[in-house]
Amino acid sequence: MVDDAIVMLENIVRHMEMGESRMQAAVSAAREIGFTILAMTFSLVAVFIPVLFMRPDRGRLLHEFSVTIVGRDS
């Protein structure tokens, strides 16, 4: 979750250091790593969906966390 944002911000800053404006840097960064960010997000969702269906005695600890991850990313 947080690593997606960090990767995107680092790429934007790299483009700004190369002389691009903020908007152009954001667009360029999104074009370069947009697919990677989507892949990371889908993999997080794929990992946490099974936790939603665990029995209450086993999945109670991670249930709320998995609802947050799956709900935020989907």
C-alpha positions in Angstrom: 0.0 0.0 0.0 2.5 2.6 1.2 5.2 1.2 -1.1 3.0 2.0 -4.2 2.9 5.6 -3.2 6.6 5.7 -2.4 7.6 4.2 -5.7 5.4 6.7 -7.6 6.7 9.7 -5.6 10.3 8.7 -6.2 9.7 8.4 -9.9 8.0 11.8 -10.0 10.9 13.5 -8.1 13.3 11.8 -10.5 11.5 13.4 -13.4 11.4 16.8 -11.7 15.1 16.6 -11.1 15.5 16.0 -14.9 13.9 19.4 -15.5 10.2 18.5 -16.1 7.4 20.5 -14.6 5.3 19.0 -11.8 2.5 18.0 -14.0 4.6 16.7 -16.8 6.7 14.7 -14.2 3.6 13.2 -12.8 2.3 12.2 -16.2 5.6 10.8 -17.3 6.0 8.8 -14.0 2.5 7.4 -14.3 3.2 6.3 -17.9 6.4 4.6 -16.9 5.2 2.6 -13.8 1.4 2.6 -14.0 1.3 -1.0 -14.9 3.7 -2.0 -12.1 1.6 -0.1 -9.6 -1.6 -1.9 -10.8 0.2 -5.3 -10.6 1.3 -4.6 -7.0 -2.2 -3.5 -6.0 -3.8 -6.6 -7.5 -1.3 -8.9 -5.9 -2.1 -7.3 -2.5 -5.8 -7.9 -3.1 -5.2 -11.5 -4.2 -3.3 -12.2 -1.0 -5.8 -10.7 1.4 -9.1 -12.0 -0.2 -8.6 -15.5 1.3 -8.2 -14.0 4.7 -11.8 -12.6 4.4 -13.1 -16.2 4.2 -11.1 -17.7 7.0 -13.0 -19.1 10.0 -13.6 -16.5 12.8 -11.2 -18.3 15.2 -8.3 -18.1 12.7 -8.9 -15.0 10.7 -10.2 -12.6 13.4 -6.9 -10.9 13.8 -6.5 -10.0 10.2 -10.1 -9.7 9.1 -10.4 -6.0 9.5 -7.0 -5.4 8.0 -7.9 -7.5 4.9 -11.3 -5.7 4.5 -9.4 -2.4 4.5 -6.8 -3.6 2.0 -9.3 -5.2 -0.4 -11.8 -2.3 -0.1 -9.1 0.4 -0.6 -7.4 -1.2 -3.5 -10.3 -2.5 -5.5 
